[in-house]
């Protein structure tokens, strides 16, 4: 049984390494001034970005501010696409829109890219920073105490897991 667990762990590490290598290449391109479209996974940015169905367009960050959606290297071990909720000096605090609690922190230098658009399954580009989307994201922040219930309803209406 230990061998199965160990093999599974090794497979997960290999898969993660491949993801990190791909994202590192995307970051290199972004640093060279190329816009990169990167598919996202997971549920941490719902309802604004749907993992497994949508992608984000990444560009070189020229200056980040609260409310921006960024690709960041956190905890010296993984990348996340999350929203900036606080900046104090060089310390940046991030939280996924779909997260009920819990944040990640990184240094400004660890913010590798700015997400500018979401690309839906229909290949339509949606600007992340229209006045409506900024207003909705800010309102969503204040709905943290009831997010659990809103996300439950959202998942069932949209047929998501």
C-alpha positions in Angstrom: 0.0 0.0 0.0 2.9 2.4 0.7 4.2 1.8 -2.8 0.9 2.8 -4.3 0.8 6.0 -2.2 4.4 6.7 -3.1 3.9 6.2 -6.8 0.8 8.4 -6.7 2.9 11.1 -4.9 5.6 10.8 -7.5 3.1 11.2 -10.3 1.6 14.2 -8.6 5.0 15.8 -8.2 5.9 15.1 -11.9 2.5 16.6 -13.0 3.1 19.6 -10.8 6.6 20.0 -12.2 5.3 20.0 -15.7 2.7 22.7 -14.8 5.4 24.8 -13.1 7.6 24.4 -16.2 4.8 25.5 -18.5 3.9 28.5 -16.3 7.6 29.5 -16.0 7.7 29.5 -19.8 4.5 31.7 -19.9 6.1 34.0 -17.4 9.3 34.2 -19.5 7.1 35.2 -22.5 5.2 37.8 -20.5 8.5 39.3 -19.4 9.5 39.5 -23.1 6.3 41.6 -23.7 4.2 38.8 -25.1 0.5 38.4 -24.0 0.0 34.8 -23.0 -3.3 33.0 -22.7 -3.2 30.5 -19.9 -6.0 28.0 -19.0 -6.9 28.0 -15.3 -7.9 25.1 -13.1 -9.7 25.0 -9.8 -12.6 26.7 -8.2 -10.8 29.5 -6.3 -11.8 32.3 -8.6 -15.5 31.5 -9.1 -17.7 33.1 -10.1 -15.5 35.5 -12.1 -13.2 32.9 -13.6 -14.3 29.3 -14.0 -11.5 26.8 -13.8 -11.5 24.1 -16.4 -13.6 26.2 -18.8 -11.9 29.5 -19.1 -8.5 31.0 -19.6 -6.8 34.2 -18.6 -4.8 36.5 -20.8 -1.6 37.5 -18.9 0.5 40.6 -19.5 3.6 42.0 -17.8 2.6 43.8 -14.6 3.6 47.4 -14.7 2.2 48.3 -11.3 -0.2 46.3 -9.3 -3.1 47.6 -7.2 -5.8 46.2 -4.9 -8.5 44.5 -7.0 -6.1 43.3 -9.7 -6.1 39.6 -10.7 -2.5 38.4 -10.8 -0.4 35.3 -11.4 1.8 35.0 -8.4 4.4 32.6 -6.9 3.3 32.0 -3.3 4.8 30.1 -0.4 7.9 29.4 -2.5 6.2 26.4 -4.0 3.2 27.2 -6.3 1.5 29.6 -8.6 -2.0 31.0 -8.0 -4.2 33.2 -10.1 -5.9 35.3 -7.4 -7.1 38.8 -6.6 -4.9 41.3 -4.8 -6.7 42.3 -1.6 -4.0 44.3 0.2 -0.6 45.8 -0.5 1.6 47.0 2.4 5.0 48.0 1.3 6.4 45.1 -0.6 4.0 42.5 0.9 1.0 41.6 -1.3 -2.0 39.6 0.1 -4.1 37.6 -2.3 -7.4 35.8 -2.1 -9.3 33.8 -4.6 -12.8 35.1 -5.3 -14.3 31.7 -4.6 -12.4 31.2 -1.4 -14.4 31.5 1.8 -11.4 32.3 3.9 -7.7 32.0 3.8 -5.2 34.2 1.9 -1.8 33.9 0.4 1.0 36.3 0.7 4.0 37.1 -1.5 6.4 39.9 -2.3 5.7 42.3 -5.1 8.6 40.7 -7.0 6.7 37.4 -6.9 3.7 38.8 -8.9 4.7 37.4 -12.3 1.8 38.6 -14.5 -1.4 40.6 -14.5 -4.5 38.9 -15.8 -6.2 41.4 -18.2 -9.0 39.4 -19.7 -10.9 36.1 -19.3 -11.5 34.0 -22.4 -14.6 31.9 -22.2 -15.2 28.5 -23.7 -16.8 30.3 -26.7 -13.4 32.2 -27.2 -15.0 35.5 -26.3 -12.7 37.9 -24.5 -14.0 39.7 -21.4 -12.1 42.6 -19.9 -11.5 42.0 -16.2 -11.5 45.7 -15.4 -14.6 47.2 -16.8 -16.5 49.4 -14.3 -19.2 46.7 -13.9 -16.6 43.9 -13.2 -14.7 46.1 -10.7 -18.0 47.0 -9.0 -19.0 43.3 -8.9 -15.7 42.2 -7.5 -15.8 44.8 -4.8 -19.3 43.9 -3.9 -18.3 40.2 -3.9 -15.6 41.0 -1.3 -18.2 42.4 1.0 -20.4 39.3 0.6 -17.8 37.0 2.2 -20.0 36.0 5.1 -22.6 34.6 2.7 -20.4 33.5 -0.2 -20.8 29.8 0.7 -24.5 30.0 0.0 -24.1 32.1 -3.1 -21.5 29.8 -4.5 -23.7 26.8 -3.8 -26.6 28.3 -5.7 -24.2 29.4 -8.5 -22.8 25.9 -8.9 -26.2 24.3 -9.1 -27.6 26.9 -11.5 -24.5 26.6 -13.8 -24.3 22.8 -13.4 -20.7 23.0 -12.0 -19.1 20.6 -9.6 
